[in-house]
Amino acid sequence: MESKVFEIDEIDKNIIELIQKEPTLTHTEIAKRVNRSQPTIGMRIRKLEDSGVLKFQAGINVKTMDLILARVEIQTLNPKEIIELVKKCPYMLNAFRLSGDSNVSVFIASTKLEHLDNIINCHFRKNPNVSNVYMNIVTDVVKDFVLPFDFDFGKCENTTGGFCCGKCIKE
């Protein structure tokens, strides 16, 4: 998980801000608001998309959805193993490499607290490469927080009673 740096100028920042506030704006409307031509706006948006800076993504608004969201802080000898697990488990929304006491942070979500606890126990607490695990339940989300979400929990082929059982990664 290495971040790429892409330089943006004030015009790009204005374009991104407008799109974030009103995603359905046309290139023509954006052009009027930033005082540039429509072809220039189209070129800049394409450049921002191609570089990965600007993404258009549908998802659920965690602020309004009836889900339990948790942040899990993990200290592990093998961060890549945890990252790969996150890529394959439908309950795990995203992961971040960290510096400090914990070296991986994972967002997980489910409709039931017992699901989250089972995921933590199976995937992290029983992992011999993991030395510390802390789970915090998110009790409130201040701003809209939209994340892609896969409602097909059946994608985890190794489930027991509807719970993720810690065998999502096939050896």
N, C-alpha and C positions, 0 to 999 in steps of 0.2 A: 504494500500500500504506500506507494511513493507519490506525493503530490507534485504535479507539474505547475510551474509558474507561468502565467500568461499576463502580459502587461495590458491594461485597459486605460483609456483616457476618459476625460470628463463626458464626452459625447456617448461613449459606450456605457458609462455609469448611468447616464440619464436614460438611455434606451432600456437598460436592464431594469431600472427602477420603474419606468412606465409599464413595462411588460409584467413585472411582478404585481403591480397594483391593479392593472387591467389587462389580463392575458388575451382578451379578445380584440384588442386594438389592431387596426390594420396598419400596414407599413405607411400608408398615406397619412393616417392620423398621427402616428409617431413622428413622421417627418415634419408635420406642421408644428408639433409641440417642441421639437428640438431644433427647428429652423434649419433643416437640411432637406435635400431632395429625397424622393421616394426610392430611387435606385441606390442612393448612398446608404439609406437605412437598410434596404434589403441586403446589400453587400456586407454591411457591418453585422447584421444579425446572423447571416450565413457564416461569417468569420468567427463570431462568438460561439456559434453552435459547433462548427468544425473543430475548434480548439478545445471544446468541452467545457468552456466557461459558462455558457448558457444552455440549460437543459429544459425541455418541456416535458413534464412528467405528471401523469395522473396518479392520484393516491387517495388515501383516506385522511381526513382531518382528525388527528388524534385528540384535539381539543373537544370535538363534538361526538366522536364515535364511542360507543359503549364497549370499550376495551380496557383491560388493565395493562398499563405500560410500565416496564421496569428497566432500570439501568443497572447493569451488572459490571462491577469492577473486578478485574481478574489479574492476579500476579501469576505468570506462567513462564516456564523455561522454554516453551515452544509457541510463541505468538502466532506463527504461521498456521499451526494446527487449529487454533481457535478461529482464525480468519477463514480457513477453508470450511470449517464446520458451519460458520455463519452463512456462508454462500449457499449451503445445501439444506439448511433447516428452515422450514416455512415459518416457524415461530420467531426466528431471529431476524430483526429488521435491518440492522446495520451494525458495524463494528468500527472501532477507532483504535489505532495504535497510540499509546500514551508514553510520556516520560513520567517519572515519579514512582510512588509506592506501587501503583498498579500499572501494568503495561498494556492492557487491553480493556476497552470499555465496550459493552454490547447492549443494544436496545433489544428487548424481547417483548412480545405482546401476546395476550390470550384473553379469552372471555372469562377465565377462571383462575383464581390465585393458585389453586392446587396444580394447575398445568405448569405455571411458571416455576413453582417450587420443584416439581418433578424434573423439569428441563435443567434447572440449576444443579440439582443433585446428580442426575445422570450424566450430563455433559461436562460439568466443571468440577464439582466436589469429589467425584470418583476418579477423576483424571490424575494419574500420578505426576504429571508435569505441572499441575496447578498447585500452588502453595497457599494462596489466599483467594477467597471469593466473598464479595460483599454485594448484596442485592438491595437496591432501594426502589420502592414503589413510587411512581410519579403520582402525586396526589392532586396536582393542578397544572394545567398548561395555560400560560398567560396569553400567548399569541397563537394564531392558527399555526399548526404544525402538521404539514402534509407529508406523508410517507407512502411509498408504494407498499401495498399489502397483498399478500397471496392468501385468499380465503380457502384455498385447497390444501388443508392440512394433511390430506391423504397422500400428498407428494412424498411425505416421509414414509417410506415403505416399511420401516420397522417400528410400528406403533403397538402399544399394549393398552387396551381400554381407552383408545383415543388420545393417549399421552405419547409424547416423544420419549423413546426409551434409551437414547444415547447411542444408537447404532446407525445414525444417518450416513456416516462416511463409510463407504465400503472399502475394505482393504484390498 
